[in-house]
Amino acid sequence: MSSHTSDTVCPLPGRTTSLGNVVVDGPLPDRPDGRALLPARAYTGAAEFALEQDRLFSAGWVWAGYAHWLAEPGAVHPITIGGKPLLMVRGDDDRIRVFHNSCRHRGMALTEEPLVVHRRLQCAYHCWAYRLDGSLSTAPYYGRERGAKVEPEVAATLGLLPVACHVWAGMVFVDLSAAHTDPQVCARDFGERLAPLLTRWDHIDFGRLNLAGERRYDVAANWKLVVENFLDFYHLPFVHPQVGAVTAALDVDDVALHPDIMGGSYPRGAVGKADKTDRVLPWLGDVPAERLERQDIFCVFPNALLFLEADWFQVIGYHPLAPDRTVEHMAVFVDSAAAGAEFEPAREQLTEVLWRVNEQDLPILQRLQAGRHSPAADATNLVSHWDQVTALFQQRVAKRMGGY
Ligand SMILES: [Fe+2]
């Protein structure tokens, strides 16, 4: 599998392990330290934040939310991506669609709260109503006459504006810059974008995912610090001593599958498997023994943080709200065979450990953000032995922003 294109972010030659992982040396020079690739103002500035919303979150595939937020047909869930209000809607055909959250008459947001409607979503201003596929159903008194219907050819131009979306592994992704919103085109495009990861994880049956738990965290930090901390394996033994000794962090390999997919891989058991759950849960599908050896931690740029073990899948998707505020939606999934009452103690034990790890990071993130206001923050140092993946991420941000 060759994942490096002309767009490669790995200027130094990678090496290939026996497992076929692309293990990168990364962009940091082989010296003790190097300056961070992003200035401190990238983490604090309002203008920088606004530009990121346009260039990083309004172009290309972006994590939008979870499919389980739309539990039944008629479920409507508002979200904001790249500063744009959107609606996720589950149709009568059970399909999830995403639309711009703006009535086609006067542009009012149709809802700012999740709700469940019966077949129609109505604007509260002039009572225009839309079917769950986005098409205009009724616009009362449109012709200023009682009972006047909108001409079909006019109505056909007044549906909610669709957004390219695709559902994968319990998550909804959107692409605000896509030229096409046809589901088959979206599926192909998304599949091409995630191909290196889908291939690497082709032993996992993501159709069997079952939600074990979800928590929302309001984080007082810039979204990039959330990613950088997720990709930081160096802090594990210091902030999360329960996941294993320093030797566990030493075992993590840096992996770049694609300029937009970066993270690490570690041997099973290295990070305190026995501490996560006493009782092993069923695997996520028919996982062959040789694929149990390594576990993966990846950022799918910009805002899906994925952690896969053979028996559980953790997602942190987040929405940046302000330069210093990020809302994380963390979910843990297990196999559908682990959904029963007999596995409840194991599921609870697992999720409690994972919530605890994430909660240990919250004060760290807050103080990382506070430190970005220091004049010394432009003189921080990335260490070549530990921070290559962080540097890859920062390099990707800078490239997609057109410089920083
Ligand atoms: Fe952490």
Residues whose N, C-alpha, C, O or C-beta is under 5 A from the ligand:
A	BS01	LIG	N229 V357 D361
